[in-house]
Amino acid sequence: MLLPTDPGGGMIGLGRVCAKIYSPEPAISDERFVPIFHRWIRRRALGGLLLDVADYTHVPEGPGVVLVGHDTSFSLDRSDGRFGLLVQRRRPFVGDPVDGLASTLEALFSAADALERDADDAELRLDRTRIRIESNDRLRSPNTDEGFLTLRPIVARAAKRLFANHELVVERAPNDPGGRLAVDVLVRAESSVIKC
């Protein structure tokens, strides 16, 4: 489903987006992740231009430790009251929004793999069977039923690219109407069916 472009070149219905996967609270403090992120910048570990590391661990239910990138940022996030790894696409997609969202999810999973590997004794495990996706652009993706109906097939098609042999459930995440439009993707056992 291709959507018309707005004058700024982004896709109506999907501008900037966030995606998050969850984990139990790590057994180590978030500050231990700061040198990992600095190492990733030096090694250009995730592709793309990584710029800096910011420590917001003093903010309750905040973004935690943030790896700031030019197009994409990553954070050890607790903004919804649960710990997890969040990727934020900072610039609107140009082109097919399914491609843009799929590449954002690939970046999230790549960072998760690297974080699990580099966290050493933290025994950090990120659950890839439940993904929260939020539109970070209330103008293009309002938190309404119509906004959800526009976002849902984009999310389903993007997730299917990464989980081709699994049953996927895409549902609207309950949240404050003044908040961002959010959907949850549940990855079930292997199947060839997509349920939306």
Rosetta silent file (secondary structure, phi, psi, omega in degrees, C-alpha in Angstrom):
SEQUENCE: MLLPTDPGGGMIGLGRVCAKIYSPEPAISDERFVPIFHRWIRRRALGGLLLDVADYTHVPEGPGVVLVGHDTSFSLDRSDGRFGLLVQRRRPFVGDPVDGLASTLEALFSAADALERDADDAELRLDRTRIRIESNDRLRSPNTDEGFLTLRPIVARAAKRLFANHELVVERAPNDPGGRLAVDVLVRAESSVIKC
SCORE:     score description
SCORE:     0.000 S_00000001
   1 L     0.000  103.243  177.775    0.000    0.000    0.000 S_00000001
   2 L   -87.281  136.448 -179.011    1.811    3.098   -1.196 S_00000001
   3 L  -107.213  151.209  179.625    0.741    6.350    0.364 S_00000001
   4 L   -65.542  150.085  178.528    0.984    9.796   -1.255 S_00000001
   5 E   -84.397  150.228  173.938    3.975   11.891   -0.334 S_00000001
   6 L   -88.985  172.935 -177.959    3.642   15.131    1.553 S_00000001
   7 L   -59.408  -24.481 -179.961    5.442   18.314    0.413 S_00000001
   8 L   -83.604   -1.518  177.061    8.401   17.437    2.661 S_00000001
   9 L    93.110   -5.347  178.121    8.956   14.131    0.854 S_00000001
  10 L   -82.548  177.206  179.636    7.787   11.867    3.697 S_00000001
  11 E   -97.936  129.822  174.286    4.945    9.406    3.487 S_00000001
  12 L   -66.818  131.927 -177.253    1.540   10.454    4.717 S_00000001
  13 L   102.143  -22.776  177.862    0.562    7.906    7.340 S_00000001
  14 E  -154.905  107.741  175.410    4.120    7.153    8.429 S_00000001
  15 L  -104.350 -109.462  175.501    6.769    9.727    9.188 S_00000001
  16 L   -81.730  150.836 -174.871    9.215    9.107   11.976 S_00000001
  17 E  -142.940  151.835  173.424    8.779    5.858   13.874 S_00000001
  18 E  -120.764  148.277  173.871    9.975    4.104   17.048 S_00000001
  19 E  -139.120  140.544 -174.960   10.178    0.356   17.654 S_00000001
  20 E  -138.352  139.536  169.528   10.921   -1.361   20.954 S_00000001
  21 E  -119.816  156.205 -167.570   11.576   -4.885   22.171 S_00000001
  22 E  -111.624  161.859  178.820   11.540   -5.811   25.840 S_00000001
  23 L  -152.788  152.173  167.625   13.735   -7.513   28.400 S_00000001
  24 L   -60.660  155.213  178.090   13.661   -8.176   32.125 S_00000001
  25 L   -52.512  133.815  179.375   15.600   -5.523   34.027 S_00000001
  26 L   -69.675  154.818 -179.165   19.334   -6.168   33.574 S_00000001
  27 L   -79.207   -2.262 -179.985   21.356   -7.286   36.569 S_00000001
  28 L  -121.448  163.079 -179.522   23.812   -4.431   36.001 S_00000001
  29 L   -73.827  152.550 -179.460   23.422   -0.660   36.043 S_00000001
  30 H   -60.817  -28.348 -178.917   22.689    1.167   32.818 S_00000001
  31 H   -59.294  -24.688  178.276   25.934    3.094   33.143 S_00000001
  32 H   -66.298  -18.884 -179.458   27.773   -0.111   32.174 S_00000001
  33 H   -84.644  -15.639 -178.985   26.273    0.254   28.694 S_00000001
  34 H   -58.337  -49.497  179.162   27.825    3.689   28.090 S_00000001
  35 H   -65.637  -28.474  175.931   31.265    2.293   27.128 S_00000001
  36 H   -62.935  -47.088 -179.798   29.597   -0.293   24.891 S_00000001
  37 H   -64.858  -38.759  176.922   27.853    2.440   22.939 S_00000001
  38 H   -62.870  -39.437  177.934   31.066    4.491   22.728 S_00000001
  39 H   -62.733  -40.294  178.612   32.844    1.412   21.364 S_00000001
  40 H   -61.832  -38.454  177.993   30.111    1.021   18.730 S_00000001
  41 H   -62.566  -48.822 -178.439   30.676    4.624   17.612 S_00000001
  42 H   -61.403  -39.284 -176.609   34.434    4.075   17.251 S_00000001
  43 H   -89.078   -3.723 -175.145   33.966    0.792   15.389 S_00000001
  44 L    51.933   48.135 -169.072   30.999    2.000   13.320 S_00000001
  45 L   -67.620  -30.196 -172.977   29.367   -1.172   14.538 S_00000001
  46 L  -106.476    3.365 -174.066   25.780   -0.579   13.424 S_00000001
  47 L    74.697  167.099 -176.596   26.245    1.153   10.106 S_00000001
  48 L    70.922  173.620 -177.483   24.971    4.657    9.596 S_00000001
  49 L   -94.131  111.830  176.451   26.444    7.694   11.291 S_00000001
  50 E   -98.813  132.521 -168.952   26.567    7.351   15.089 S_00000001
  51 E  -108.530  -44.839 -170.051   27.295   10.635   16.835 S_00000001
  52 E  -162.938  170.486  175.139   27.232   10.545   20.629 S_00000001
  53 E  -122.444  131.945  178.124   26.067    8.862   23.829 S_00000001
  54 E  -121.073  138.948 -178.074   23.732   10.603   26.261 S_00000001
  55 E  -109.496  108.350  177.681   22.995    9.388   29.785 S_00000001
  56 E  -112.946   27.812 -176.467   19.434   10.056   30.963 S_00000001
  57 L   -65.804  -16.635  178.419   19.408    7.381   33.650 S_00000001
  58 L   -76.916  -10.745 -178.136   18.487   10.039   36.231 S_00000001
  59 L   -91.539  117.875  178.556   15.086   10.509   34.540 S_00000001
  60 L   -61.629  136.773 -178.534   12.415    8.149   35.948 S_00000001
  61 L    47.401   46.305 -178.121   10.811    6.054   33.199 S_00000001
  62 L  -109.879 -166.854 -176.724   12.995    7.892   30.702 S_00000001
  63 L   -76.331   -5.942  177.474   15.126    7.043   27.703 S_00000001
  64 E    66.589 -133.709  177.507   18.044    5.755   29.816 S_00000001
  65 E   -90.948  127.612 -174.242   21.314    5.561   27.910 S_00000001
  66 E  -117.071  129.437  171.296   20.921    6.864   24.350 S_00000001
  67 E   -99.525  108.458 -172.775   23.158    6.173   21.367 S_00000001
  68 E   -88.907  125.456  175.555   22.468    9.145   19.115 S_00000001
  69 E  -117.460  165.430  179.857   22.717    8.643   15.373 S_00000001
  70 L   -64.463  -48.875  179.926   22.183   10.976   12.450 S_00000001
  71 L  -102.124  -29.775 -173.097   19.183    9.084   11.089 S_00000001
  72 E  -138.121  136.875  175.512   18.534    6.552   13.837 S_00000001
  73 E  -120.306  154.758 -179.843   19.030    6.559   17.609 S_00000001
  74 E  -126.578  142.865  178.029   18.979    3.657   20.062 S_00000001
  75 E  -146.426  153.889  172.374   18.156    3.758   23.760 S_00000001
  76 E   -90.401   90.988 -161.480   17.781    1.546   26.808 S_00000001
  77 E   -97.848  144.796  172.587   14.261    2.772   27.334 S_00000001
  78 L  -133.429   20.807 -172.139   11.780    2.661   30.228 S_00000001
  79 L   -63.073  -24.487  177.154    9.346    5.298   28.975 S_00000001
  80 L  -103.175   17.822  178.097    6.376    2.913   29.115 S_00000001
  81 L    85.958    1.031  179.932    7.396    1.522   32.502 S_00000001
  82 L  -129.053  142.028 -179.778    9.207   -1.512   31.042 S_00000001
  83 L   -77.120  140.080  175.379   12.882   -1.937   30.191 S_00000001
  84 E  -174.708  177.541  176.554   13.810   -2.572   26.591 S_00000001
  85 E  -100.135  125.695 -178.174   15.814   -1.533   23.574 S_00000001
  86 E  -117.352  135.594  171.698   14.204    1.204   21.505 S_00000001
  87 E  -111.525  136.821  178.463   15.162    2.376   18.038 S_00000001
  88 E  -123.112  117.547  173.462   13.955    5.762   16.861 S_00000001
  89 E   -79.638  114.908 -171.803   13.948    6.687   13.200 S_00000001
  90 L   -87.320  -18.041 -178.186   14.573   10.420   13.406 S_00000001
  91 L  -119.028  145.617 -179.937   13.908   11.369    9.794 S_00000001
  92 L   -61.831  149.741  175.712   10.786   10.631    7.739 S_00000001
  93 L   -68.134  145.001  170.447   10.913    7.746    5.304 S_00000001
  94 L  -118.295  123.532 -176.451   11.313    8.559    1.638 S_00000001
  95 L   106.826 -154.729 -176.626    9.846    5.905   -0.614 S_00000001
  96 L   -67.172  122.870 -179.307    7.824    2.871    0.346 S_00000001
  97 H   -65.203  -26.282  176.826    6.930    3.033    4.074 S_00000001
  98 H   -64.567  -44.074  176.741    7.048   -0.776    4.285 S_00000001
  99 H   -59.955  -45.126 -178.702   10.703   -0.682    3.213 S_00000001
 100 H   -62.579  -44.782 -179.896   11.421    2.076    5.733 S_00000001
 101 H   -69.154  -39.724  177.949    9.773    0.278    8.634 S_00000001
 102 H   -61.218  -41.448  179.529   11.378   -3.059    7.727 S_00000001
 103 H   -68.171  -32.053  176.266   14.828   -1.429    7.695 S_00000001
 104 H   -66.654  -42.424  177.299   14.092    0.158   11.092 S_00000001
 105 H   -65.505  -38.978  176.400   13.174   -3.246   12.523 S_00000001
 106 H   -61.484  -40.384  177.645   16.322   -4.762   11.015 S_00000001
 107 H   -64.290  -38.970  178.049   18.376   -2.020   12.707 S_00000001
 108 H   -62.338  -47.126 -177.946   16.631   -2.783   16.017 S_00000001
 109 H   -69.332  -35.023  176.337   17.374   -6.512   15.792 S_00000001
 110 H   -63.692  -44.188  177.583   20.969   -5.887   14.707 S_00000001
 111 H   -65.317  -38.098  178.634   21.495   -3.618   17.725 S_00000001
 112 H   -63.096  -44.207  177.810   19.816   -6.207   19.981 S_00000001
 113 H   -59.025  -46.356 -178.419   22.160   -8.938   18.725 S_00000001
 114 H   -66.468  -38.859 -178.945   25.187   -6.704   19.324 S_00000001
 115 H   -68.075  -42.633  177.007   23.981   -5.622   22.765 S_00000001
 116 H   -61.340  -38.966 -179.688   23.346   -9.186   23.918 S_00000001
 117 H   -70.483  -43.547 -172.623   26.817  -10.163   22.690 S_00000001
 118 H   -86.548  -10.500 -178.767   28.657   -7.144   24.135 S_00000001
 119 L   -75.403   -5.432  175.695   26.870   -6.973   27.496 S_00000001
 120 H    53.714 -114.347 -172.853   29.123   -9.820   28.690 S_00000001
 121 H   -78.748    4.416 -177.852   28.074  -10.903   32.180 S_00000001
 122 H   -73.420  -17.469 -176.905   24.776   -8.961   32.131 S_00000001
 123 L    50.780   43.521  179.801   22.943  -11.951   30.657 S_00000001
 124 L   -76.987  128.096  177.232   20.776   -9.521   28.748 S_00000001
 125 L  -130.860  122.301 -179.344   18.127  -11.189   26.595 S_00000001
 126 L  -103.087  128.630 -175.580   15.798   -9.152   24.420 S_00000001
 127 E   -82.658  115.041 -179.182   12.476  -10.718   23.441 S_00000001
 128 E   -94.281   12.125 -179.577   11.878  -10.454   19.691 S_00000001
 129 E   -98.208   -3.210  174.702    8.384  -11.976   19.882 S_00000001
 130 E  -139.005  117.150 -175.767    6.682   -8.775   21.039 S_00000001
 131 E  -122.779  127.204  174.167    7.472   -5.507   19.277 S_00000001
 132 E   -97.534  125.860  177.639    5.927   -2.131   20.110 S_00000001
 133 E  -119.510  128.754 -179.859    5.840    0.242   17.136 S_00000001
 134 E  -126.422  137.461  170.838    4.876    3.871   17.601 S_00000001
 135 E   -77.400  131.001  179.744    4.442    6.615   15.082 S_00000001
 136 L  -102.894   30.418 -177.491    6.502    9.564   16.229 S_00000001
 137 L  -145.282   92.470 -175.650    4.569   11.931   13.994 S_00000001
 138 L   -65.973  -23.202  179.448    1.102   12.864   15.239 S_00000001
 139 L   -71.441  -46.654 -177.590    0.384   14.915   12.119 S_00000001
 140 L   -83.494  -28.618 -178.536    0.878   12.059    9.639 S_00000001
 141 L  -132.135   79.858 -179.231   -0.290    9.239   11.932 S_00000001
 142 L   -67.784  152.294  179.603   -2.892   10.516   14.383 S_00000001
 143 L   -81.687   69.812 -178.570   -3.800    8.325   17.338 S_00000001
 144 L  -133.925  170.692  176.100   -7.235    7.552   15.944 S_00000001
 145 H   -60.902  -39.366  179.342   -9.022    4.533   14.513 S_00000001
 146 H   -65.878  -40.203  177.088   -8.335    5.883   11.025 S_00000001
 147 H   -61.724  -41.224  178.679   -4.653    6.323   11.826 S_00000001
 148 H   -64.480  -42.147 -179.631   -4.483    2.727   13.045 S_00000001
 149 H   -64.193  -27.692  176.265   -6.213    1.435    9.900 S_00000001
 150 H   -77.677  -40.922 -175.492   -3.570    3.232    7.817 S_00000001
 151 H   -77.277  -34.759 -173.267   -0.614    2.041    9.907 S_00000001
 152 H   -54.191  -50.572 -179.508   -1.702   -1.576   10.461 S_00000001
 153 H   -67.182  -29.159  177.067   -1.092   -2.974    6.929 S_00000001
 154 H   -65.653  -46.414  179.637    2.280   -1.199    6.733 S_00000001
 155 H   -63.455  -44.717 -178.327    3.348   -2.771   10.016 S_00000001
 156 H   -61.028  -44.329 -178.378    2.020   -6.210    9.011 S_00000001
 157 H   -69.252  -39.081  178.869    3.861   -6.209    5.679 S_00000001
 158 H   -66.115  -44.767 -179.759    7.123   -4.935    7.205 S_00000001
 159 H   -65.383  -34.978 -179.887    7.029   -7.506   10.020 S_00000001
 160 H   -62.752  -30.909  178.027    6.232  -10.297    7.550 S_00000001
 161 H   -63.848  -33.265 -178.486    9.524   -9.570    5.768 S_00000001
 162 H   -90.618  -25.321 -176.643   11.424  -10.379    8.956 S_00000001
 163 L  -126.852   59.491 -171.874    9.203  -13.208   10.184 S_00000001
 164 L   -59.854  -33.419 -174.734    8.142  -14.851    6.924 S_00000001
 165 L  -103.596   20.003 -177.802    7.314  -18.248    8.431 S_00000001
 166 E  -120.034  152.003  170.696    5.535  -17.054   11.556 S_00000001
 167 E   -77.368  133.101 -179.284    1.998  -16.112   12.405 S_00000001
 168 E  -119.531  137.718  173.575    1.842  -12.403   13.232 S_00000001
 169 E  -116.824  123.164  178.565   -0.801  -10.556   15.206 S_00000001
 170 E  -114.141  116.886 -176.890   -0.869   -6.778   14.760 S_00000001
 171 E  -135.328  153.178  178.771   -3.091   -4.981   17.256 S_00000001
 172 E   -70.984  132.525  179.213   -3.580   -1.462   18.451 S_00000001
 173 L   -83.877  130.099  178.072   -1.832   -0.816   21.742 S_00000001
 174 L   -68.586  129.711  175.971   -4.063    0.762   24.368 S_00000001
 175 L  -158.827  177.351  179.697   -2.751    4.147   25.405 S_00000001
 176 L   -62.342  133.823  178.931   -3.801    7.691   26.183 S_00000001
 177 L   -56.946  -24.600  177.361   -5.644    9.282   23.210 S_00000001
 178 L   -82.994   -5.982  179.868   -3.227   12.215   23.502 S_00000001
 179 L   -84.026 -175.033  179.836   -0.257    9.860   23.143 S_00000001
 180 L   -78.558  148.864  174.435    1.389    8.532   20.009 S_00000001
 181 L   -62.950  126.343 -176.333   -0.322    5.937   17.841 S_00000001
 182 E  -133.409  142.542  174.238    1.101    2.586   18.933 S_00000001
 183 E  -129.948  151.616  174.087    0.710   -0.984   17.741 S_00000001
 184 E  -109.893  135.362  173.956    1.977   -4.245   19.142 S_00000001
 185 E  -109.024  121.828  177.665    3.271   -6.993   16.891 S_00000001
 186 E  -107.353  123.814 -178.791    3.069  -10.459   18.431 S_00000001
 187 E   -99.046  115.488 -176.334    5.186  -13.113   16.746 S_00000001
 188 E   -99.116 -170.507  179.321    3.625  -16.542   17.178 S_00000001
 189 E   -59.977  163.230 -178.700    4.716  -20.048   16.236 S_00000001
 190 E   -58.664  135.997 -178.505    5.745  -20.791   12.675 S_00000001
 191 L  -166.116  174.624  174.339    2.866  -20.557   10.239 S_00000001
 192 L  -113.923   19.720 -174.646    2.103  -19.040    6.872 S_00000001
 193 L  -110.524  137.944  170.163   -0.771  -16.931    8.171 S_00000001
 194 E  -110.427  125.347  175.179   -0.833  -13.225    8.988 S_00000001
 195 E  -109.092  125.549 -179.424   -3.625  -12.129   11.294 S_00000001
 196 L  -121.014    0.000    0.000   -4.277   -8.424   11.389 S_00000001
